[in-house]
Amino acid sequence: MLARVSTFAIDGVDPRQVWVEVDIRQGLPTFTIVGLGDTAVRESRDRIRSAVLNSEFEFPTKHITANLAPAFLRKAGPGFDLALALGVLAASGQIPVQALRSVAVFGELALGGELRDSPGALAVAEGARSAGLRLLIVPAERAREAALVRELRIAGVGTLREAADVVRGAVPPPPPAEEPRVDRHDADGPDLADVRGHAAPVLAVQIAAAGGHNLLLEGAPGTGKTMLARRIPSILPPMTHAEAIAVTRIHSVAGLHTDGLITQRPFRAPHHTISPSGLVGGGAVPRAGEATLANQGVLFLDELSEFQRPTLDALRQPLEDGHVTIVRGQRALVFPTRFMLVAATNPCPCGFAGTGDRCQCGEADLRRHRRRLSGPLLDRMDLLVNIERPTESELRAPPVTSSARARDRVGAARERQTARLKRSTASCNAEMDSRLIASHVRLEESAELALARAYSAGAISARGRHRVLRVARTIADLEARDSVGHADVLTAFSLRQRGFPDEALAA
């Protein structure tokens, strides 16, 4: 007898429908699984046999062949266990075959028949809805997550026996109610009110958050670079529902989230010993890297000059394209990488270059330090800010602003951008391409002249010119202005070009 069950494989971060076909015939008692499965799939034979018997079902002592179609698609992980087990039960006549036609199943089985937590339920639920299926059976731990997909019934079950009962027609328990979305900001968490002095860097942080711009903080040890960077999440605007779903799907597939919708933007801070594949994704079985886990959030690289140069150069294309393509064995997987890059670095190996006569580095040390940071990578940074040591009076003075005030200002600027870019694929100024810049960045005459002089002086590249325009547009948005003025362009240059000659900007 032949039975067919729908399930899904996770291809990168996207679902791919898989049909589990189980055929049982007379012959020597064997259980064969074909269809390009990995070791975890092949080992599922023993898990399924024990789970079926321990769930008080009969395991057929016949020739069993299970095929995972399409055969060209690689299947990895134990998430196919439940589909294979239900296929065996249906093919042996213990549950109705017809009842499986509009049902998708997903989950790993324990030897006792319990369903284990299986990452990726949200992606599977989205795939089931796209495939036109009406019911998805998942482990109970993943029911709330899968229920984020509307127009699909979710059955969260704890055992193989419960899953079989649902297939037979039993009413599944309702999934846990989705908690109302609340954009929480921890009152005891990092706050810009903790920062003293640093008026220009605090402004740069607000500009970066308002427009989604890349930011490099450079300064001597202890001046507050990391302190500022770790307060950026406290002023970021809330995610839209679509962004929250995308972030939740990525973290679910990676096994980093198990319950409900993620409402806070990601903040990822990998150690400088990370490999290129760990940063942008890859591996023998391609997995999402830190750049993808930071999608719609912040990727913070502390001690930037300590990262290996090949690791940093691997970020160049994801920064431009908003995605990274990993190719393995004639198979291309696309991972999203729409993140805001924030980095902190010392100006030299000892960290005190430019701080009086404290620097002990030789010329060779300085050249070696500069070579760690390639020109093409620095050209992709929108804001390059020098962090000076605050004075004693600044340390005693009130803070420049608080996260609550900055968040309101950033949110208002993002709302202006959303209204302006609503008919495009860009969600903030940093994502504008040359066509959108030409359409939405209106320069005053003096600002146009300053930009032309700076470009003619060779101070910026063509890409740098576009980045200056994006930053200037964000500065105008923070001030609620429709046009970009001369002061906006000057501010954008001052926050990007170190050592830039003032006469080149003169109007």
N, C-alpha and C positions, 0 to 999 in steps of 0.2 A: 504494500500500500504506500502511496506517495502523499506526503504532506508538505505544505509550503508556509513559511513564517517570515514576516518582514521584520528586519532590524536595521541598524545603521552603523556604519564605520565612521570614525572621525578622521577626516582627511585634512591634516593641518589643524584648522579650527572650524572646518566646514563639514556638515554631515553628508554622507554618501549612502544611498539606500542599498541594502544587501538583502537578497532573498535566500533564506536557509531552506534548502530542499532536502528532505529526509525520505529515503526509500528503504523499506524493510522487505526482505525476501527470504525464502528458504535457503539454507546453506549453513556453512560453518559459522558459529557465533563470533563475529568480528564486528568492530566498530571503526569505520574509516571516515576521516574528514578530509575533503579535498577542497580546493579553491584558493590556494595561495595564502594560507594562514601561517602565522608565526608560531613560535614555540608555545606561547600561552594558549593559542587556539588548539594546537595539537594535544596539549596536555588536558584540555577540557574533557576528553573522553572519560578519564578516570573520575573527575569531579562530577560529571553528569551521571555516571553509573551509580556512584554512592548517593548522590542527592536524590535520584529517582527511587532507589530502594529504601532510603531512610525517610522518604516522604510517603511510604506505604503504597507506592505504585509498583507495577511489575516492569522489570527491565527485560526487553525481548531477548531471548537466546537464539537469535537468528542473524543473518547477514545484514548489517546496517550500513548504509552509505549516506553520508551527509555532504552536500555540496553548498559552498558559499559563493553565490553568484552576484556580480560578474567575476569570472575567474581571473581576469587580468588585474583586478584591484587588490592590492595587498591588504590583508586584514591583521590587525595587531591588537593584543590585549584580551582580557577575559570577558569583555562585555557581551560576547556572543553566547555565553553559557545558557542563559534563560531561553533564548530562541532555539538553540539546539535541543534542550531538554523538552520544551513544549512540542517541538517537531517530532521527537521520538514518541512522546505520548500520543500525539495525533495520528502518526503513521501506524501505531500499534492499536488504535481504536479506543484508547482510554479517555480521550477528549474529542469533541467533534471537530473535524477538519474544516468544515464550512465556516465555523465561528472565527477562524483565524484570518479570514480574508481581509477584513478592515481593521485589523489590530496590529500594532507594532509593539515589540518587546525589547527590553534592554536591561542587562544586569549580569553580575557575576554570582555564581553559586558556591556556597560552602558545601562541605561533604555531608552535613546534616540536612541540607535542603534549604537553609536560610539564604536570603539574598544579601550580598554584601554591597556596601556603598560603591558606586561606579561613577567615576568622573565623566562629565560631558553630557549630562541628561538634558540640559537646556538646548544644546546643539541638536541632539536627537529629537527633541520635541519640535524644534523648528523644521527639521527634515520631515517628520511625520505629518505635520500640517501641510507642508508643500506637496507631499505625495498624496494628499487627499484621504489619509487614514483618519478614522474617527476616535480611536482609543489607543493610548500608550500605557503600557505596564512597565513600571520602573521600581527600583527599591524604595521603600518608604522614606529613607533619608533624603532622597532626591525629589520627592513629590512636590514640595513647595517650589523648588527651582523650576521643574518642568512645567508647573502650572502657570508660570509667567507667560507662556505661549497661549494665547486665547484661541477660541474656536477648536479646541482639542480637549477631549476628556482624558483625565489623568487618573490612573489607578496606582496608588502607592501600596505595595504589598511587602510583606516581610519574609515569605517563604514560597517555595515552589508549589506547595499545596494551595495556598491562597491565590497564586497566579492562575492555576488550573481552574479553580472555582470561578474566577472572574471570566475566563474564557467560556466556561459552561453557562454563564448568564447571571452569576451572583452579582449583587450590587456592590461595587467596590467602596471602601471608605472614602469620604471626600478628602481631597488634599487639604493640608493646613491652609487657613485663610491667609492671603497675602497681606503682610503688614502695611499699613498706610505709609507712603513714602514721606520721610521727614529728612530734610537736609540738615543734619546735625553738625555743629561745630563745637568741639570740646572746649568748654570755658577754661579748663585747666591745661589745655594743650598749648603748643607753641603759639606765641602771639607777637605781632610786630611791636606791641607796646613794651616788650622786653628789650627792644633795641634802643640804644642811646647813640645819638649822633647819626652819622651816615645818611644825611639828608638826600644826597644824590643817589647812593645805592638803593635806598628805600624807594625813591621815585622810579628807578630802573626796574626794581622788582614789580612795582605796580604796572608799569608799561608792559613788561614781559607777560604778566598774568592777564592783562586786559586784551592783548593781541595774540597770545599764544606764541610769543617770540622766544628764540633760543638766547640763552644768557650765559656769559662767562664772567665769573668773579675772580679777580686776581689781587693778591695782597700778601703781606707778611703773615707768618703764623700768629694766630690769636687775635686777628683784627675783626673777625666776625663773619667770614665768608660762609662757613657751614651753618652758622646760626641764622643768617639771612635766608639761605636756600631752604632750610627745613621749615621755614615759616611761609613759604609760597603756597602750600596746600590750604592754609587757613584763609587765603584771600581769593582762591579760584572760584569761579561761578559754578553753580550746580550743573550736573549733566542733564541733557534731555533724556526722555524715556528711551529713545532709540540708542543713544550713546551708552546708557546704563545697561541695556540688554546686550550690546556688543561687548562691553567690558566684562559682564557677568559670564557670557559664553566663553570668552578667552580664559578667564580664571577657573571656570569649571572644568574645561578641557585639561588645563594644566594641573588639576587636582588641588587648587589653592582655595577653593570656595565650595561650600556645600549647602548653603541655606539662603534662599530668597534673593532679592535684587541688591546688587552693589550700588550704593548711592554716592559714595565718596570717590573722587577721582584718584586713580592709582598714583602712588609715589614710590618709585623703585630706586634703590641706591646700592648697586652692586659693588663689590670690592674690586680694587684695581688689578687683582690677579686673574680676573675673569678672562676666558678665552673668547676668540671671535665668534664661535658658534654659540657660546653661552650668552653673548651680548645681542646678536642679531638673529639667532636661531640656526638650527642645523643638527648635525649628528647623523649617525647611520640610519636611525629612524628619526626623520626631521621633527623637531619639537620647537615650540615658540621660545624665543629668547627674551631677555630683559626688555629689549626695545618693543616687543609685542605686548608683554605684560604691562608696560607703561602706556599702552595705547589710550588716548583721550586723557592722559594725565602727565606726570612729570617723570623724566629719567634724569636722576641726579648722579653725576660722576664726580665724586670728591677726589682730591689729589690727582687731577687730570693728567699731569705730566708723568705720573707713575704708571699709567696704563701703557701697555705695549702699543707701538705705533700701528702694526697691522690690525689690532683690535679696534683702535679709534678710526682708522681709515675704512673699516667695514661699515661704519655708521654713515658714511657720506651719501651713498645712494638712498638708504632708507629715509634720511632726513629730507631729501629732495622729493622722492616719489610718494612717500606716505605708506609704502609697503615694501616688503622684501620677498624676493622669489628664491626659494631653495630648490635646486634641481638635484635629484638623486635617481640614477638608473632610469633615465628617460621619463621621469615623473617630476612634474613641477608643482610645488606647493606655495601658495601665496599667503603671507602673514601680514596683517595690518600693522603699521608703525606710525600712527598719527600721535606723536608725543611732543612735549615741550622739553627741549634739552637744556638742563641747567648744569653748569660745571664750575668747579672751584680749583684753583691752582696757585702754587707759590711762584713768584717771579724768577726764582733761581733755585739750585739744589739746596742751598742753606736757608733760603726763604727770605733773606733780608736785603736783596738788591733794591737800591733806591732809598734805603732807610739809613741815612747818615753814612757812617763808615763801618757799619756792622757786617757787611757782606764780605765773606772770606773766599768767594768763588773766583777761580781764574777764568781767563777768556775761553779756554778749552771747555771748562765746565759749563759756561754760559751757552756756548755754541751747541754742546751736546743736549743741554736742556731745551733749547729752542727747536732742535731737530725732532724732539718727541712730538711736538704739536705741528702738524703739517699745515702749510698755507691754505690748501683747499678746505680743510676742516674749519680753520679759523674764519675763512671767508663765509662759511655757512652760519656763523654766529651773528645774530642781529645786534646784540648788545654786549660790549666788552667794557667792563666796569672795574676801575681800580679802587680797592678798598684800603683807605688810609687808617692809620691808628687814631682812634678818637682822642680828643684832648681831655684833660681832667675836668674842665668845665662842662664839656658835652656829656661826660659820664654822669654828672650830677643833674643835668638838665632834664626836663620832661621829655617823653618820647616824641618823635616826629609825628607819628600817627599810631592807630591801633588796627588790628586785623579787621575789626567790625567796620570801621570807617573806610578802610581801604577796600574791603569786600563790596560795600555798597557802591563805591566809585567804579570798581572794576566791573561789577554787574551791570551798571548803567551803560558803560562803554560797550560791553558785549551785546546788550540789547540793541544798541544802535547798529552794530555790525550785523546782527542777525536780521534786522529789518532791511538793511542795505543789500545783503547777500542772499536773501531768501530764495531767489530764483537761480542760484548757482549751487555747485557742489561744495563750495567752501563754507566753513562755519565760523571762521575768524579771519582777521587781517593777515595773519602769518600764512594762511593757506591760499591767498590770492595769487593767481598766475598773472602773466604779463597782460593778458586781455582784460582781466578784472581790474588790474591796477589802472590801465588806461581808461576804464569806464568809471571807476569810483574814486580815484584820487585826483581831486581838482586842486591844482597848485595856484597860489597867487603869483603874480609876475616876479616879485622879488625872490620868492622861494624857487621858482623855475630857474632864475638866473644863478642863484647860489648853487643849485644842483648841477647846472651846466658847467660852472667854473670848477667845481670839485672834480667832476668827471674828466674835464679837459686837463686838469693838473695830474691825472693819473693816480689819484688817491683812492679810488674805488674801481672795482671791476663792474662789468655790466650786471652781473648777479648782485653785487654789492649795492648798485644803484637801486635795483628793485627792492632790496631789503631795507634800504634807507627810506624809500617811499612808503613801505608797509609800516615801519615804525613811526614815521611822521603822521601817517593816517591814524594810528592808534593814539598818539599824543593828542591829536585834534579831537578824537572821540572822547578821551578822558575829560577834555575841556568843553565837550558838547558843541563843537564847531563843525559846520558842514564842509568848509574849505580848509585846505592845509596852508598855513602861513609860513612866512620866513622864519619865525622863531621855532616853529615845529621842526623844520628841516635842520636848523642849527642844533637844536637839542638832539635830534636823531643822530647827527654826525658826532656830536660831542660824546654820546653814549656808545659810539661804535669805533671811532678812529682815535687811537692813542698817538700822540705826537703829530697830529694833523695841523698843518700850518694855517693860522687864522686868516692870513691874507687870501688864501685860496677860496674862502667862503665869503669874503667881503662883498657886499651888494654893490 
